[in-house]
Amino acid sequence: MERHERIAKAIAASGKKKGEIAAECGVAASAVTQWISGESKSMKPENLYALAEATGYRAEWLAIGKGPERDEDASNVSPAAQPSRYYRYAVISSVVAGGWGEAVQPYEPGAEDRAELTDYKAKGPAFWLEVEGDSMTSPTPPSIPEGHLILVDTGIEAQPGHLVVAKLEGDEKATFKKLVSDAGQMYLKPLNPAYPIIPINGNCRIIGVVKEAKMKL
C-alpha cells in the first residue's frame, strides 16, 4: 500500500471531512487532497504528526507502513517480530549542529523508508535526525559528533539544560544545541566552545528535546 493510500484510508476511517482534517493539520484543503491523491510526493513531519493525531492512526504507519496502524493495535504485533521493550521511529532528515541549516524538511527520496529502534518510549511524536557539523562535538561528555543520530521527542517541554532542536520562525531551518538560561535570557549553546552562543529573542521555536544519540557504523 502506497503512502497516499494509507493516508486516504486513515482519513476515511476517521469519518472527518477533508476540510476538518485540513483545519486540524493547519493546512489548506487542497493540501489534504494532494496527500490523498498522491500528487504531493513529500510531506512535512509536523503535518504528518498532525494528521496522525487527527485520524487516530500512527504516524510511523502513515509514513512508511511499518508497525500497527493504531496504538490500540500494538497488542497484535508478535513479540518475536518486534520486542515490546523497543520502539521504532522514522529517520526523517538531518539537522545542522554548526548553525542554522535545512532540516525537518519533507521526506527526501527514500528517507521515509528509514527507521531506527530504541527502548525509549516517547512522550509525544518522535523522530530521528542525523547530525551535520561539529558544534556539538565537545572535548568532554556529552559530545555528539557529526554522523550521530539523535532522537527528538516533541512531547517534552524544553527546560534549561536540555539538548534541543530549534527551528527558525517562518523558515524551514533548524539547529541542534543545548538550551541554557542566564539572568532570565534563554540561549542556544553549542557544546563546542569554538562556536558562538545564539540568543533566543522570538526568532525561533523549540521543536523537541533530544533524548538519545547513537552512531551508525
Backbone torsions as a table, in degrees:
resi	resn	phi	psi	omega
1	MET	NA	127.6	179.6
2	GLU	-73.3	162.7	-177.5
3	ARG	-59.1	-43.5	-178.3
4	HIS	-65.0	-29.2	176.9
5	GLU	-71.0	-37.8	176.5
6	ARG	-65.1	-41.3	179.2
7	ILE	-63.3	-44.2	179.3
8	ALA	-61.1	-41.1	179.6
9	LYS	-63.2	-44.7	-178.2
10	ALA	-64.0	-43.2	-179.3
11	ILE	-65.8	-42.6	179.4
12	ALA	-62.9	-42.2	-178.7
13	ALA	-68.0	-26.3	-179.5
14	SER	-71.3	-21.5	-178.7
15	GLY	75.8	9.0	-177.9
16	LYS	-97.3	150.4	176.3
17	LYS	-78.3	160.3	-178.9
18	LYS	-59.5	-35.6	178.7
19	GLY	-64.6	-37.1	178.3
20	GLU	-68.2	-42.7	178.0
21	ILE	-61.5	-44.0	-179.5
22	ALA	-60.1	-43.2	-179.1
23	ALA	-64.2	-40.7	-179.1
24	GLU	-71.1	-28.1	-179.7
25	CYS	-91.6	-8.4	179.7
26	GLY	71.4	33.1	179.6
27	VAL	-129.6	171.3	176.1
28	ALA	-75.5	153.1	179.4
29	ALA	-60.1	-30.3	179.2
30	SER	-64.3	-31.0	178.2
31	ALA	-66.3	-41.6	178.6
32	VAL	-63.5	-40.3	177.4
33	THR	-59.4	-40.8	179.0
34	GLN	-68.5	-36.2	176.6
35	TRP	-60.8	-43.7	-176.0
36	ILE	-70.1	-40.6	-176.0
37	SER	-78.7	-20.4	-176.2
38	GLY	89.3	3.0	178.9
39	GLU	-64.0	-34.4	177.4
40	SER	-83.8	113.9	-176.1
41	LYS	-84.0	-12.4	179.8
42	SER	-138.0	161.7	-175.6
43	MET	-150.1	129.8	179.9
44	LYS	-64.4	139.5	179.3
45	PRO	-55.2	-40.4	-179.2
46	GLU	-63.9	-32.1	176.7
47	ASN	-72.3	-37.5	178.7
48	LEU	-62.3	-45.1	-179.1
49	TYR	-70.0	-34.1	175.9
50	ALA	-65.5	-39.5	177.9
51	LEU	-64.9	-39.5	178.3
52	ALA	-61.6	-42.7	179.1
53	GLU	-67.0	-37.5	-177.9
54	ALA	-70.6	-31.3	-175.3
55	THR	-102.2	-18.4	-177.4
56	GLY	85.9	5.1	177.0
57	TYR	-96.1	154.2	-177.8
58	ARG	-75.1	137.5	-178.2
59	ALA	-61.3	-37.8	-178.8
60	GLU	-64.4	-40.6	179.3
61	TRP	-66.9	-41.8	178.1
62	LEU	-60.8	-40.0	-174.3
63	ALA	-76.5	-48.4	-172.0
64	ILE	-127.9	0.6	176.5
65	GLY	73.6	17.8	-178.6
66	LYS	-104.0	148.2	176.7
67	GLY	79.3	-178.1	179.4
68	PRO	-66.7	151.0	-179.9
69	GLU	-67.6	-38.5	-178.6
70	ARG	-128.1	159.9	178.9
71	ASP	-60.5	-36.6	-178.0
72	GLU	-71.3	-12.6	177.7
73	ASP	-86.6	-5.2	-174.1
74	ALA	-59.7	-28.9	-179.4
75	SER	-66.8	-17.1	-179.8
76	ASN	-85.7	-4.6	-179.2
77	VAL	-81.1	132.0	-178.7
78	SER	-67.2	128.9	178.1
79	PRO	-57.8	-30.1	-179.6
80	ALA	-67.5	-33.7	-178.5
81	ALA	-81.9	-35.0	-177.9
82	GLN	-147.3	97.9	-179.8
83	PRO	-53.5	139.1	-174.6
84	SER	-65.9	-20.5	-178.6
85	ARG	-81.8	-4.3	179.5
86	TYR	-110.9	151.1	178.8
87	TYR	-130.4	143.3	-176.4
88	ARG	-109.6	126.6	178.2
89	TYR	-127.6	143.8	-176.8
90	ALA	-72.1	145.2	169.1
91	VAL	-92.2	111.8	-168.9
92	ILE	-107.0	-20.5	-174.1
93	SER	-173.1	-162.8	175.2
94	SER	-127.7	164.0	179.8
95	VAL	-135.5	137.3	-177.7
96	VAL	-85.0	122.3	178.2
97	ALA	-84.8	-22.4	-175.3
98	GLY	-85.5	-14.1	-178.2
99	GLY	174.1	-170.9	179.8
100	TRP	-73.5	128.5	179.9
101	GLY	-149.9	172.4	-178.6
102	GLU	-63.9	128.5	179.7
103	ALA	-164.4	165.9	-179.4
104	VAL	50.8	44.0	-178.6
105	GLN	-91.6	169.7	169.3
106	PRO	-56.3	156.2	-177.0
107	TYR	-54.9	135.1	169.7
108	GLU	-80.9	159.8	-179.8
109	PRO	-53.7	122.9	179.1
110	GLY	88.0	-16.9	-176.1
111	ALA	-66.4	-29.5	-178.1
112	GLU	-69.0	-10.6	-179.7
113	ASP	-93.3	-1.7	-178.8
114	ARG	-95.4	139.1	176.4
115	ALA	-153.5	154.4	179.4
116	GLU	-132.2	150.3	-180.0
117	LEU	-96.5	152.2	175.8
118	THR	-155.4	156.7	174.5
119	ASP	-90.0	3.1	178.8
120	TYR	-84.0	126.1	176.2
121	LYS	-95.0	112.0	-174.8
122	ALA	-68.8	149.6	177.4
123	LYS	-80.2	-21.1	179.5
124	GLY	-147.5	-169.3	175.8
125	PRO	-54.4	135.6	-176.3
126	ALA	-136.5	157.6	-179.6
127	PHE	-160.3	161.9	177.9
128	TRP	-98.2	144.0	171.7
129	LEU	-127.7	148.0	176.7
130	GLU	-96.6	130.9	-176.3
131	VAL	-77.9	132.8	172.7
132	GLU	-118.3	142.3	179.2
133	GLY	89.9	174.8	-172.8
134	ASP	-122.6	17.6	-177.7
135	SER	-72.7	-13.4	176.9
136	MET	-105.9	15.7	173.4
137	THR	-91.8	122.2	-174.3
138	SER	-124.7	148.3	176.3
139	PRO	-69.4	-16.0	177.8
140	THR	-128.3	153.1	179.9
141	PRO	-63.1	148.4	-4.8
142	PRO	-78.3	151.7	176.1
143	SER	-139.1	128.6	-176.2
144	ILE	-127.6	88.2	-175.8
145	PRO	-71.2	170.3	176.5
146	GLU	-58.6	141.3	-179.7
147	GLY	98.7	-17.7	176.5
148	HIS	-70.3	151.5	170.5
149	LEU	-98.3	135.2	177.3
150	ILE	-117.9	138.9	179.8
151	LEU	-95.1	119.1	-176.6
152	VAL	-104.5	119.8	177.6
153	ASP	-102.1	115.1	-177.9
154	THR	-84.0	-3.1	-176.9
155	GLY	-95.4	7.8	-178.9
156	ILE	-110.9	133.9	175.5
157	GLU	-74.9	123.4	-177.2
158	ALA	-69.6	135.4	178.3
159	GLN	-127.5	155.0	176.2
160	PRO	-52.2	134.5	-176.6
161	GLY	103.8	-20.2	178.6
162	HIS	-76.7	146.5	166.5
163	LEU	-84.7	130.8	-171.7
164	VAL	-135.5	161.7	167.2
165	VAL	-111.0	124.5	-177.8
166	ALA	-119.3	148.9	-175.6
167	LYS	-125.4	135.0	177.0
168	LEU	-64.2	134.2	178.3
169	GLU	-64.8	138.1	177.3
170	GLY	71.8	14.9	-178.4
171	ASP	-145.2	171.9	178.3
172	GLU	-107.7	31.0	-179.1
173	LYS	-105.7	143.4	-177.7
174	ALA	-142.3	166.2	178.6
175	THR	-147.3	158.5	-179.3
176	PHE	-113.1	118.1	-176.2
177	LYS	-150.4	177.8	172.8
178	LYS	-98.8	131.4	178.9
179	LEU	-84.5	124.2	-179.6
180	VAL	-132.6	161.5	179.5
181	SER	-130.6	139.1	178.5
182	ASP	-143.1	113.8	179.5
183	ALA	54.9	40.7	177.2
184	GLY	85.1	-8.7	179.1
185	GLN	-96.3	132.2	179.0
186	MET	-93.4	144.1	-179.7
187	TYR	-137.1	158.1	169.0
188	LEU	-105.6	115.2	-172.5
189	LYS	-112.0	126.3	173.9
190	PRO	-73.2	151.6	175.8
191	LEU	-78.6	-21.5	177.0
192	ASN	-84.6	115.3	-175.8
193	PRO	-64.9	-9.5	179.9
194	ALA	-78.1	-10.2	-177.9
195	TYR	-105.5	150.7	-178.2
196	PRO	-78.2	155.5	174.1
197	ILE	-80.7	141.1	-178.1
198	ILE	-107.2	116.3	177.0
199	PRO	-71.3	143.2	175.5
200	ILE	-97.7	115.2	-176.7
201	ASN	-133.1	39.6	-178.0
202	GLY	87.6	4.9	-176.0
203	ASN	-89.9	-6.2	-177.0
204	CYS	-153.0	168.9	174.3
205	ARG	-132.6	152.0	179.9
206	ILE	-82.8	123.4	178.1
207	ILE	-78.4	-44.8	-178.2
208	GLY	-174.7	172.4	-178.6
209	VAL	-101.8	135.4	-179.6
210	VAL	-81.9	123.4	-175.6
211	LYS	-110.6	-13.3	-177.9
212	GLU	-157.8	149.4	174.4
213	ALA	-139.5	140.5	178.2
214	LYS	-152.6	154.4	-179.7
215	MET	-102.4	132.7	174.6
216	LYS	-93.9	119.5	-178.8
217	LEU	-89.8	NA	NA
